[in-house]
Each structure stands twice: as structure tokens, then as C-alpha cells.
Amino acid sequence: MRFDPYSEEFFEDPTDVYKWLRDNAPVYHNEERGFWALSRYDDVLRAHRDWQTFSSTHGVSLDDLVVPGPSIANNVIVMDPPEHDRLRALVSRAFTPRAIANFEPLVRSVEADFLDRLDGRSEFDIVADFSAPFPVEVISALLGVPPDGRQQIRHWTDEMLHREPGNPKPPKSAFRAAIALGGYLFELAQEKGGHPGDDMMSALCEAGLSDIEVASFAVLLAAAGSETVTKLIGSAVVLFARNPDQWRLVLDDAAAIPGAVEEVLRYVPPSQYQGRYAVADVSFEGVTIPADTPVLLLTGSATRDERAYDRPDQFDITRDHHIALGFGHGAHACIGAHLARLEARVALEEIRRRWPTFAIDEAGLRRVTMSNVAGYVNVPFSVTG
């Protein structure tokens, strides 16, 4: 069996391929694409913790590692410590659990605005009409992006991450979108530097970051903040529709929702893999990965590993979780993970309250084809009660 993260099979559902990798080639080498891949939980966890060997400075998606694609200079996601730690520390204070708790009124207000527009309708698309447009409004408000530019950021991000099946090279439209997004946020950073406000971009300017560093941070946060939660909620709705016994647990007790969010993250992580670059020879499972080669840490496989989880292919919101990998781990763990969990929790609370009984149209489900992002672009939703 062959593993190719640009294949139709991967974009549609790589579950069977992942299982084959774990059982037969846990240290997999794809000679055609020029990368290695780790698929077992313990190996992925170890690699996440070893940033000295598995560097992020060459990029974090396969197309960055083997075919240079659209990027922004000075982006913290493609830095290693100590440079990474210096920049991350400047923004991490805004994303601590305590700080995120203060954002809950904003999150509830933004989500309610989009959900209120759907009240009274019996059919709509829970992704296109709700989980796609609202997350970028939240992160953009925190960054200080004017309201009229927020949804455009989402469209640029979607285009920037889009990949054509079978083709590792980003399409020209992805380059154009990356340039437009970076340019917009660079101009906004310049404006914030001269006329600061009460927002994150202004605070970064006042902390002494250059305009390009502020813009790079904003690109990262806006892109991740608009994609991860969108895919997480869409996947959650599909999983609950397919597992009504688990949705009943949520209906019976809203306190089950945080555990449900963690289980969705385990079952179908929005980021299926994280790319790294091995800077030295390193061995796993008796196989040596040579220095100077791209390596994919397959989160989507690790979180289904039978060696780490009991009944890994069963969606069970009551399970006890290991160290979570759904938002990465180690030095490069997702800085916005607490915000994403808050947004997902509030979304499920609202769906539970407004539409306790629902169905989805399986035939209308459509998945994204993106660079290391997995989930649905369309989830047709029907209110049944």
C-alpha cells in the first residue's frame, strides 16, 4: 500500500491507510515524494518533543518541505527555539486559559449572531452557514482587523491552503492569496504601529516587533483560527449524526461537551499531520531516518493507534484521553488551542439548545482538499424536531 498525502484517498478518508502504516510500515518512506512518515502514537509524541532533531525551520507542511510554497518571512511557526520562544512569549499571554475565559462573552455573541440568522429554517449547511464564517470573526476581532476585512481573510486562507489532488505544487491562486493576505495584514500592522488600539496587533507593535513580524503572527493566527474550528465543528456534527447514542449523552448532560470536543479532536484531528525536517540521523522502530530529509508526524494516525487507545475506531466521548495531540504537542503546540476549544464548546452548547434533534445529508457531504488540513466544506443539516 502507498501513502500519498496528495491523493484522493487521503483527502477522502485515510483511516485504512493509516492502519496499514502502523501495522506494516510505522517508519514509512515515500521515495517519489521524498519524505518519511511516523504513524504510531509513541513515535509521533517522541518526535514532537524532540525539536532539536525535528526542525520546523524548513516548513510544516509537505509542500513547504519538498516544493517551496507561499509563506511569510519571520513566521513563528517556522522557527525553532530560542527565536521561536522569544516571539511566542509575546503573544502567548493572550492565549492562557485565564485570558481565554475572558473572551467567552465575545465568542458567544459572535456565534449567536450567525446562529440567529438560521432560526426558523429547517435546512441549511452547518459549515457554510455557521462554522466557516464565525471563527475568523472571533480571531480577527482579537487581532484588531476591521469588520469589513474579516471574511476576506477566510477566503484568502481557504485559497492559500487549497491543493489539487495528485499535485504537490500549490496552485497559482494559492500564491496570489498568500500575497494578498500577507500584504493586507502588513499594511494593517503599519497602521497599528502609528495608531495603536486595544487589540493584539497593536500590543505586538508596542512590544517592539517589526511590521513584518506582526503581520506574520497575524497571518498565522488568522489562518489557524479560521480553519481549525471550522473543521472541528463540521466533523463533530457528522460524528454525532452517525453516533446518536453519543449525542444523547450530550443532550442528557451539557457537562459532557468538553469531553466530546476532545474526542472529536482525537477521532479526526483538523490538522492531520505536522511536517518537520530531520537535521540528524534518527531511529524509530529499528529503522533509521537519514539526516536532511522531510518527516511527517501523522497526528491523524497516532490518535487512532491501537497501541495507545482501547477501541480507537469507536467514537466515545466518555473515554479517558492520553496526552492530546489534536493541536500538536511540545514547543510548537497550537498557541490558540484554548480558544479553539472554547469556540467548539460554545458551538455544541448552542446546537444542543437550538436543534436537539437533527440529521445530515450524507450524499451532500463534501471534504476540503487542503495542505495538511482535513474536514468538511459542506455539511447539509436538517432540523428534525
C-alpha positions as CSV (number, residue, x, y, z in Angstrom):
1,M,0.0,0.0,0.0
2,R,1.2,3.5,-0.8
3,F,0.7,6.6,1.4
4,D,0.4,9.9,-0.5
5,P,-1.0,13.0,1.3
6,Y,-2.0,14.5,-2.1
7,S,-4.1,11.5,-3.2
8,E,-7.9,11.4,-3.5
9,E,-7.8,8.5,-1.0
10,F,-6.0,10.7,1.6
11,F,-8.4,13.6,1.1
12,E,-11.4,11.4,1.4
13,D,-10.5,9.2,4.4
14,P,-7.0,7.9,5.2
15,T,-8.1,5.7,8.1
16,D,-7.4,2.4,6.3
17,V,-4.0,3.7,5.0
18,Y,-3.1,4.8,8.5
19,K,-3.8,1.4,9.9
20,W,-1.7,-0.3,7.3
21,L,1.2,2.1,8.0
22,R,1.0,1.5,11.8
23,D,1.0,-2.3,11.3
24,N,3.3,-2.7,8.4
25,A,5.5,0.4,7.9
26,P,5.5,2.6,11.0
27,V,8.6,4.4,9.7
28,Y,7.4,4.9,6.1
29,H,9.5,6.2,3.2
30,N,7.9,7.6,0.1
31,E,10.7,7.7,-2.4
32,E,8.6,9.5,-5.1
33,R,7.6,12.4,-2.9
34,G,10.9,12.3,-0.9
35,F,9.6,12.1,2.7
36,W,9.4,9.8,5.7
37,A,6.4,9.4,7.9
38,L,5.8,8.3,11.5
39,S,2.3,6.9,12.3
40,R,2.4,5.3,15.8
41,Y,1.4,7.4,18.8
42,D,4.6,6.9,20.9
43,D,6.8,7.7,17.9
44,V,4.8,10.9,17.0
45,L,4.8,12.0,20.6
46,R,8.6,11.5,20.8
47,A,9.2,13.4,17.6
48,H,7.1,16.3,18.8
49,R,9.2,16.6,21.9
50,D,12.5,16.5,20.1
51,W,12.6,19.8,18.2
52,Q,16.4,19.7,18.2
53,T,16.2,16.8,15.7
54,F,12.9,17.5,14.1
55,S,13.2,21.1,13.0
56,S,10.4,23.4,11.9
57,T,12.6,25.9,10.1
58,H,12.1,24.3,6.7
59,G,8.2,24.4,6.9
60,V,5.4,22.4,8.5
61,S,3.5,21.1,5.5
62,L,4.8,18.6,2.9
63,D,4.6,21.1,0.1
64,D,6.7,23.6,2.1
65,L,9.3,20.9,2.8
66,V,9.6,19.5,-0.8
67,V,8.1,22.2,-3.0
68,P,8.6,25.7,-1.6
69,G,5.2,27.3,-1.4
70,P,3.5,30.6,-0.3
71,S,4.8,31.7,3.1
72,I,5.5,34.8,5.2
73,A,9.0,35.6,6.4
74,N,9.7,35.7,10.2
75,N,6.7,33.4,10.9
76,V,7.0,31.8,14.4
77,I,5.6,28.5,13.1
78,V,8.8,28.0,11.0
79,M,11.2,28.9,13.8
80,D,12.9,26.8,16.4
81,P,13.9,27.9,19.9
82,P,15.3,30.2,21.1
83,E,14.0,32.6,18.3
84,H,10.6,30.7,18.5
85,D,10.4,31.1,22.2
86,R,11.1,34.8,22.2
87,L,8.3,35.6,19.7
88,R,5.8,33.1,21.1
89,A,6.2,34.5,24.6
90,L,5.0,37.9,23.3
91,V,1.6,36.6,22.2
92,S,1.1,33.5,24.5
93,R,-0.1,35.7,27.4
94,A,-3.2,36.5,25.4
95,F,-4.0,32.8,25.0
96,T,-3.6,31.4,28.5
97,P,-6.7,29.6,29.9
98,R,-7.4,32.6,32.2
99,A,-7.2,35.1,29.4
100,I,-9.3,32.9,27.1
101,A,-12.1,32.7,29.7
102,N,-12.4,36.5,29.4
103,F,-13.2,36.0,25.7
104,E,-16.2,33.8,26.2
105,P,-18.8,36.7,26.0
106,L,-17.3,37.7,22.7
107,V,-17.4,34.2,21.4
108,R,-21.0,33.7,22.5
109,S,-22.0,37.0,20.9
110,V,-20.3,36.2,17.5
111,E,-21.7,32.7,17.4
112,A,-25.2,33.8,18.3
113,D,-25.2,36.4,15.6
114,F,-24.7,33.7,12.9
115,L,-26.9,31.1,14.6
116,D,-29.8,33.6,15.0
117,R,-29.8,34.0,11.2
118,L,-30.6,30.3,10.9
119,D,-33.5,30.2,13.4
120,G,-36.8,29.2,11.8
121,R,-35.0,27.4,8.9
122,S,-35.4,23.6,8.7
123,E,-32.5,23.1,6.3
124,F,-29.1,24.8,6.0
125,D,-25.4,24.0,5.8
126,I,-23.9,23.9,9.3
127,V,-20.4,24.6,7.8
128,A,-21.0,27.1,5.1
129,D,-23.6,29.0,7.1
130,F,-22.1,28.8,10.6
131,S,-18.8,27.1,11.4
132,A,-16.9,28.6,8.4
133,P,-17.8,32.3,8.8
134,F,-17.8,32.7,12.6
135,P,-14.2,31.7,13.8
136,V,-12.5,34.3,11.6
137,E,-14.7,36.9,13.1
138,V,-13.5,36.0,16.6
139,I,-9.8,35.8,15.9
140,S,-10.0,38.9,13.7
141,A,-11.7,40.9,16.4
142,L,-8.9,39.9,18.9
143,L,-6.2,40.9,16.3
144,G,-7.9,44.2,15.6
145,V,-8.9,43.5,11.9
146,P,-11.7,45.9,10.8
147,P,-15.1,44.2,10.4
148,D,-15.1,44.7,6.6
149,G,-11.9,42.7,6.1
150,R,-12.6,39.7,8.3
151,Q,-14.5,37.4,5.9
152,Q,-12.0,38.2,3.1
153,I,-9.3,36.8,5.4
154,R,-11.2,33.5,5.4
155,H,-11.5,33.4,1.7
156,W,-7.8,34.2,1.2
157,T,-6.9,31.5,3.7
158,D,-9.1,28.9,2.0
159,E,-7.4,29.6,-1.3
160,M,-3.9,29.7,0.2
161,L,-4.3,26.2,1.6
162,H,-6.1,24.6,-1.3
163,R,-4.4,21.8,-3.2
164,E,-5.3,19.9,-6.3
165,P,-5.4,16.1,-5.8
166,G,-2.3,14.5,-7.0
167,N,-0.3,17.7,-7.3
168,P,2.1,18.7,-4.6
169,K,2.7,22.1,-6.0
170,P,0.5,24.9,-4.7
171,P,-1.7,26.4,-7.5
172,K,-1.0,29.9,-8.6
173,S,-4.2,31.0,-6.9
174,A,-2.6,29.9,-3.6
175,F,0.4,32.2,-4.2
176,R,-1.9,35.1,-5.1
177,A,-4.0,34.6,-1.9
178,A,-0.9,34.3,0.3
179,I,0.5,37.6,-1.1
180,A,-2.9,39.3,-0.7
181,L,-3.3,38.1,2.9
182,G,0.2,39.0,3.9
183,G,0.0,42.4,2.2
184,Y,-3.3,43.3,3.8
185,L,-2.0,42.4,7.3
186,F,1.3,44.1,6.7
187,E,-0.4,47.3,5.9
188,L,-2.6,46.9,8.9
189,A,0.4,46.4,11.1
190,Q,1.9,49.6,9.8
191,E,-1.3,51.4,10.6
192,K,-1.4,49.9,14.1
193,G,2.2,51.0,14.7
194,G,1.2,54.6,14.1
195,H,-2.3,54.5,15.6
196,P,-2.5,51.7,18.2
197,G,-5.7,50.4,19.6
198,D,-6.9,47.9,22.2
199,D,-6.1,44.8,20.2
200,M,-3.4,42.1,19.8
201,M,-1.7,43.6,16.7
202,S,-1.3,46.9,18.4
203,A,0.1,45.2,21.5
204,L,2.7,43.4,19.4
205,C,3.7,46.6,17.7
206,E,4.1,48.3,21.1
207,A,6.2,45.3,22.3
208,G,8.8,46.1,19.7
209,L,8.1,43.6,16.9
210,S,8.7,44.8,13.4
211,D,5.8,45.3,11.0
212,I,6.7,42.1,9.1
213,E,6.9,40.1,12.4
214,V,3.5,41.4,13.5
215,A,2.0,40.6,10.0
216,S,3.5,37.1,10.1
217,F,1.9,36.5,13.5
218,A,-1.4,37.8,12.3
219,V,-1.3,35.6,9.2
220,L,-0.6,32.5,11.3
221,L,-3.3,33.3,13.9
222,A,-5.9,34.3,11.4
223,A,-5.4,31.3,9.2
224,A,-5.2,28.8,12.0
225,G,-8.1,30.5,13.8
226,S,-10.3,30.4,10.8
227,E,-9.7,26.8,9.7
228,T,-9.3,24.6,12.7
229,V,-12.5,25.4,14.5
230,T,-14.4,25.3,11.2
231,K,-13.3,21.7,10.5
232,L,-13.7,20.7,14.2
233,I,-17.4,21.7,14.4
234,G,-18.2,20.2,11.0
235,S,-16.7,16.9,11.9
236,A,-18.4,16.9,15.3
237,V,-21.8,17.3,13.7
238,V,-21.2,14.4,11.3
239,L,-19.9,12.2,14.0
240,F,-22.8,12.9,16.3
241,A,-25.3,12.2,13.4
242,R,-23.6,8.9,12.8
243,N,-23.4,8.1,16.6
244,P,-26.8,9.1,18.0
245,D,-26.0,7.4,21.3
246,Q,-23.2,9.8,21.8
247,W,-25.4,12.8,21.0
248,R,-27.9,11.5,23.6
249,L,-25.1,11.7,26.2
250,V,-24.7,15.4,25.3
251,L,-28.5,16.0,25.4
252,D,-28.7,14.4,28.8
253,D,-25.8,16.4,30.2
254,A,-24.1,19.5,28.8
255,A,-21.1,18.8,31.0
256,A,-20.3,16.1,28.5
257,I,-19.4,18.6,25.9
258,P,-15.7,19.3,26.8
259,G,-15.1,15.6,26.6
260,A,-16.9,15.5,23.3
261,V,-14.6,18.2,21.9
262,E,-11.5,16.2,22.9
263,E,-12.9,13.0,21.4
264,V,-13.6,14.8,18.0
265,L,-10.1,16.1,18.1
266,R,-8.8,12.6,18.7
267,Y,-11.0,10.9,16.1
268,V,-10.5,13.4,13.3
269,P,-7.8,16.0,14.0
270,P,-8.3,19.1,11.8
271,S,-4.6,19.0,11.2
272,Q,-3.8,15.5,10.0
273,Y,0.0,15.9,10.1
274,Q,2.8,18.2,11.0
275,G,5.8,18.4,8.8
276,R,9.4,18.5,10.2
277,Y,12.9,18.3,8.8
278,A,15.3,15.8,10.3
279,V,18.6,17.5,10.9
280,A,20.4,14.3,12.1
281,D,20.1,10.6,11.6
282,V,17.4,9.3,14.0
283,S,16.0,5.8,14.6
284,F,12.4,4.6,15.3
285,E,11.2,1.0,15.3
286,G,14.6,-0.2,14.2
287,V,14.6,2.0,11.1
288,T,16.9,5.0,10.7
289,I,15.6,8.2,9.1
290,P,18.6,9.9,7.5
291,A,19.5,13.5,8.1
292,D,18.4,16.2,5.8
293,T,15.0,14.7,5.0
294,P,11.4,15.8,5.4
295,V,9.4,13.8,8.0
296,L,5.6,13.9,8.5
297,L,4.3,13.3,12.1
298,L,0.9,11.7,11.3
299,T,-1.3,13.0,14.1
300,G,-4.4,11.6,12.4
301,S,-2.9,8.1,12.6
302,A,-1.3,8.4,16.1
303,T,-4.7,9.3,17.6
304,R,-6.2,6.0,16.2
305,D,-3.3,3.8,17.3
306,E,-4.4,0.6,18.9
307,R,-1.2,0.5,20.9
308,A,-2.3,3.7,22.7
309,Y,-6.1,3.6,22.7
310,D,-8.7,1.0,23.5
311,R,-11.2,0.6,20.7
312,P,-9.6,3.5,18.8
313,D,-12.1,3.4,15.9
314,Q,-15.1,3.8,18.2
315,F,-16.3,7.4,18.8
316,D,-16.7,7.6,22.6
317,I,-17.0,11.0,24.3
318,T,-16.6,9.4,27.7
319,R,-13.1,7.9,27.2
320,D,-10.1,8.9,29.2
321,H,-7.6,10.6,27.0
322,H,-3.8,10.3,26.7
323,I,-1.7,13.4,26.1
324,A,-3.7,15.2,23.5
325,L,-2.1,15.5,20.0
326,G,-5.0,17.1,18.2
327,F,-3.5,20.6,18.4
328,G,0.1,19.4,18.2
329,H,2.5,19.0,21.2
330,G,5.7,20.3,22.5
331,A,7.4,23.5,21.5
332,H,5.1,24.1,18.6
333,A,1.8,23.1,20.2
334,C,-1.0,25.3,18.8
335,I,-1.0,28.6,20.7
336,G,-4.7,29.1,20.1
337,A,-5.8,25.6,21.4
338,H,-7.7,27.0,24.4
339,L,-9.6,29.5,22.2
340,A,-10.5,26.8,19.7
341,R,-11.8,24.5,22.5
342,L,-13.9,27.4,23.8
343,E,-15.3,28.2,20.4
344,A,-16.1,24.5,19.8
345,R,-17.7,24.0,23.2
346,V,-19.9,27.1,22.8
347,A,-21.0,25.9,19.3
348,L,-22.0,22.5,20.6
349,E,-23.8,24.0,23.5
350,E,-25.8,26.2,21.1
351,I,-26.6,23.4,18.7
352,R,-27.8,21.3,21.6
353,R,-30.0,24.1,22.8
354,R,-31.4,25.2,19.4
355,W,-31.6,21.9,17.5
356,P,-31.5,18.9,19.8
357,T,-32.7,16.6,17.0
358,F,-31.1,16.9,13.6
359,A,-30.0,14.9,10.6
360,I,-27.3,15.3,7.9
361,D,-27.4,14.5,4.2
362,E,-24.6,12.1,3.8
363,A,-24.8,12.4,0.0
364,G,-24.2,16.2,0.3
365,L,-21.0,15.9,2.4
366,R,-18.0,17.5,0.7
367,R,-14.5,17.4,2.1
368,V,-11.8,20.0,1.6
369,T,-8.6,19.3,-0.4
370,M,-6.1,21.3,1.6
371,S,-2.5,21.2,2.7
372,N,-2.5,19.2,5.9
373,V,-6.0,20.4,6.9
374,A,-8.9,17.8,7.0
375,G,-12.6,18.2,7.3
376,Y,-15.7,19.3,5.5
377,V,-16.5,22.3,3.4
378,N,-20.2,21.3,3.2
379,V,-22.4,19.5,5.8
380,P,-26.1,19.7,4.8
381,F,-28.1,19.9,8.1
382,S,-31.8,19.3,8.7
383,V,-33.8,20.1,11.8
384,T,-35.9,17.1,12.6
385,G,-37.7,18.1,15.8
